[in-house]
């Protein structure tokens, strides 16, 4: 009787064994990438809600973007600076791939049929997404690298203590960069495309609104970081990297 082998394995080769920590990293990177892509896609829609009697207006990208704060800090804490950068660039590559697919889909010949989505509606949604998508990716990369560097610096400064301080502090500082860059790039590009200049006061006002919302979200997810710590430690047997090792790479 002939031997059977797992697809992709050489006869006689031992199947690779992954640790629970390695598998967890794969899932975290996948969730992080999906959160980034979805934030960029749905970010074209704006929402308005009343919180404590105050109107809050922002993009629906806020539905998943806070997850990137949480995941960045958890991966940085348990896997280190190099692994967090790797996750950042994986997500960037996946977002660029998604952007290419969106553009190809928009360029594909349209099938005129009653059951098909309206070409005008499809183009309006994707067309308005492009500027925000590109601006968001540029801001994301710079802000992520800032967050990783600040988190590592604060971890060394505190000797691995005060998790809430380095998690919230790194997010608060990096989101200043993110809010300013994404708002400025988007509205400047839109002004060039439409020929209608947008006052800098308006840009700064929108950037400040976005930052305040991100600041509140960063504070709100702090308990989830402690919950993630408990899950990683008890469920997966992981321990935080020492400050010197965490900043390596």
N, C-alpha and C positions, 0 to 999 in steps of 0.2 A: 504494500500500500504506500502510495507516495505521501511525503510529508507536506503539511500545510504550514504556511507562514503568514504572519501579519503583513498586510499591504505596506510596501515601502521598506521592509526589513530584508536584509541579506540572509540567506540560509545559514543557520548556525549562529547568527548574531544575537546577542542578548538584548532584549528590549530595554530602552533607556528607562530608568526609574527616577521619577521626579519627587522631590520632597514636598511636604504639605506647604512649606513656605514658598517654594518655587511656583507651585500651582496657584497659590494665593496671589502672588505677584502678577501672574498672567491675567487672572480675573480682575485685579485692580487696574492694570493697564488697559484692559478692554473696557471696563466701566468708565475710566477716565477719558479714553478716546471717544466713546459714545457720547459722554456728557458734553465734551467740547464741540463735537459735530452738531449735536442737536441744538446747543445754544446758538451756534452760528446760523442754523437753518431757520429756527423759529424766532430768532432775534429780530426779524423784520416786522413782526407784529408787536404793537405797543399795547400796554394795558393800563388801566386806571383803577385803583382801589382806595378805599378810605381806611386808614389805620389811625386809631385814636383821634378821629375827627380831622386828620390831615390827609389831603389827597396825595397819593403816591403814583407817579407815572414813570414807566420804564418799559423795557422790552421783555418779551416772554423768554428770552435767553436766561433770565434769572431763575427759571424753573430748574435748570440743571447746572448752571454755572457754579453755584455754591458747593456742589459736590467736588469740583476740582480743587477748592481750597482744602477740603477735608482730606481728600486722597493724596494731595501733594504733601501735606504735613505728616500723614501716617507713613507713607512710603519713605519720606526723608528720615523719619525717626527710626524705622526698623530696617530699611534696606540701604540707606545712605545717599549721599549726594550724587554719586555716579548712576545709581539705579533710578533716581528721580529724574535726572537729566535724560536718561534713556527713555523713560516713560513719556517725558515731554516731547522728545523728537519723534517717537512712535506716533503719538497723537497728532502731531503736526503733519507727518507724512500721510496718515489716514484722512485728515481733514483736507489736505491738498488733493488726494485721490478722489474724495467725495466731490470736491469742487470741480474737478475735471469731468467726472461723470455727469454732474448737473449741467455743465455747459454742453457736453455732447448730446445729452437728452434734449436740451433746448434746440439744438441745431438739427436734430433728426426730422426727416420729412413728416408732415402732419397727416394723419388719417382723418379725412372729413366724414365723421359718422356721428349719429345722434348720441350713441352711448359713450363717446370719447369725451375727455375733458376739453373744455374750451381752450384753444391755442392761445387766445388773448389772455385768459386768466392765468394759464401756466406761465406764459412769458412775463406777465406783470409781476407775479410772485417771485420767480427766479431772477428776473432782471433787477428788481429792487433789493434782492438779497446779496447780489454780487459785491457791491461796494462795502456793505457792512461786513460781509464774509472776509474779504481781503484785509480790511482795517482791523477786524477782530483778531485775525491770525497773527498779524504783525505785533499788535499790542500784547496778545497772549504770550508769544515767545519771549518778548523782552520782560514782561511781568513775571513769567514763570522762572526765568533765570535769576531775576532779582529776588523772588521769594525763596528759592533754593539757597542762594548765597546768604541772605539775611537769617534764615532759619538756622543754617550751620554756624554762622557767627554767634548768634544768640545762644545756641546750645553750648558752644565752647565757653562763652562768657559766663553762663550760669552753671557750668559744670554738669550739664545734663538735667538740671532741676528746673522747676517753674515751667512745666509744659505749656500751660495756658498762655504764658507771656510770650514765648517764642512762636507758638502757633498763631495767636492773634496778632502779635507784633509784625511778624513776617508778612501776613496776609494784608494787614492794614497798610503797610508801606508799599508793598508790590501793587496794590490796587489803586494807589495814587497814580502810579505809572500807567497802569492799564486804562483807567478812566480817561486820563488826559490824552493818551495816544489814540485810543480807539475813537473818541469823540472828535478830536481834531482832524485825524486822517479822514474819517467818514464825511464830515461836513465840508471839509476843504475840497475833497474829491467830488462831492455832490455839487458844490458851488462851481467848480471848473466844468463839470459835465452839463450843468443847466445854464451856466452863464450868469447866475444870480448869486452874488456874494452874500455870505451869512455873517452877521456881526459877531465879533469875537466874544462879546459879552454873552450872547446866546449860547455859544459853544461852551464857554466856561460854566454857565449856569447848568447846562445839561450834564457836563462832566461832574460838577459838584453834586447834582442830584443822584447820578449813578454811583458816585463814590460813597455818599451817605448810606445808600441802600446796601452796598457791598460791605460797608463797615458794620452795619447792623447785622447782616447775615453772618459775617465773620465771627461776631460775638455769639450769635445764636448757635452756631455749629460747634462751639467750644466743648459743650457737654458731649457731643457726638465723638469728638476726638478722644476723650477719656473712655467713652464706651468702646471705641475701636481699639484702644490700648488693651482694655480688659479682654476683648474678643481675641485679639492677636496673641495675647499672653496665655490665656486659659484654653482657647479653642485650638490654637495652632502651635503652642509651645515656643513662640518667638519672644525674644528679649530685645529691648532697644539697643542700638549700637552705641558704644562709648563715644563721647564727643569727638575725640581725635579720629576714630575710624569713620564716623558718620560724615565727616567733612572731607574725607579723602576722595581722590579722583578729580 
